[in-house]
Amino acid sequence: MTISVWILGDQLTINHPALEAALHHGKQSDVRVLMIESESRVRRKNYAAKKLILLFSAMRHYAEALRQDGYDIDYHIADDMTAALKAHVEAYHPSLLIVMAASRYEGLAFQESLENILQIPIKIIPNTLFLSCRYDPFPDIDKGKSIRQEQFYRRMRQYFNLLMDQNGKPTSGQWNFDKKNRSSFDGEVEIPSLVSFEPDQITVDVIDEVLEKFPWTQRPEKFDLAVTHQEAQKAADDFFEHRLKYFGTYEDAMTQADDVLFHSKLSPYLNLGLLDPLTLVKRVQAMYRDGAVSLNNTEGFIRQVIGWREYMHWQYWRLMPELADANYFDSHRPLPEFFWTGETEMNCLKHALGRSLEDGYLHHIERLMLISNFCLLAGVAPQAVLDWFQSLFIDAYDWVMLSNVLGMSMYADGGMIGTKPYISSANYINKMSDYCQDCPYDHKLRTGEDACPFNFLYWNFLLQQEELLRENPRMARMLYNLKYLDEEERDAVKESAKRFLRL
């Protein structure tokens, strides 16, 4: 009996469940592992080189590790995924193909059609890379009912016994330390450098191939990301040792000095399967129990992993496929060209876009309160914003980007994921960053050529969308302030926004 195991590129986990399932059917010598780099899939978007290099290098390193463990590997670099699957079946005639459920809606639908395509038995096993697949806190919830992140987070904490006391109450009696985690960065704490990894020959070959095959990409100034389990673990160790102790405190801060600050930058490795979410949060909890890190920083990290990341995944599967076309505010403006060049006089966006274009990474507040905030206020089509994030970001996959960008960030779903639109004027950016001090625009001015665009776009958005926004009670305070704008200032706001959006 010959058994094939198809391992997807974002399922590079140790002790892969599909391999374990195959070994229940036969010996290791009966198992052949199939992996596919689909070039037609890559050509659907203008993916950045660093994103492609990370994915393909991690896949090839994973395949090599399996070879070293004695597995027979059939690795395809193919124009078309279906053609590669057919070629594999024709060459090896497996009696069964086992695959772990895809994290992508269309990917799972494709897997479910494989028996008809390949004319062999297909076994799809549950995806174990997400905690929300191991435990669904709201298994029978109606699609139209809203479940808030905090509700989800608390149930996940209880089920996985994270920061819980024996009496069933949260440690210290408090679920959430978000109010302690809103400090701006004052420069008094030294920002540690990130651990980096020198590309080996596999990665060097991938870099050359990506640049040759996909001409829209540009060679990154450097590629120093982890591409193996061992390197990803070193990246995690580096975070735990050097940055976790300030992670929560400064997780909302933004600065020109550094793009990572005290964030983990582990999301690319989690999303590829190189790290396990439960292992990470249990390690952080153990550090807290040992007195190595404070509770607010511990809880802040655990909330990001099991409260935010898992919530995004859970909501994606709950709200698809309708989520993909959501556009609550009926926004249709194209994405500004400077998003692809980074050439703008707005200092905050200049830094954020430059980092996105070069590194494919921003921490969550810069994604939410700079990039997405601007796009929402400017009336950019949410699907255009989604396409930009998916193209550039090294941790971007459908399950997180659709729910995060379309739902939480752009409020395109009308509030099924986020409790309100995350919008702000320049006041918030000035409070949480040092960007405004070196910007040619004045963060205090509401209108005029010298005013920060975030200001007049913010007030223009409230004026344009007032009717829809009044349906959300959490917007009452923002909308109340509209009464302080007389007709002359309202006209000035609208004219400033109109002039700027012609750019």
PyMOL commands that set and color helices and strands:
alter all, ss='L'
color gray80, all
select helices_A, chain A and resi 17-25+28-30+39-42+49-68+81-92+105-112+114-118+131-134+149-160+171-173+178-180+201-213+229-242+244-247+267-272+277-289+295-319+322-325+338-341+347-359+364-378+382-392+398-409+426-432+436-438+453-464+466-469+473-484+487-501
alter helices_A, ss='H'
color red, helices_A
select strands_A, chain A and resi 3-6+31-38+72-78+96-100+122-125
alter strands_A, ss='S'
color yellow, strands_A
deselect
rebuild
show_as cartoon
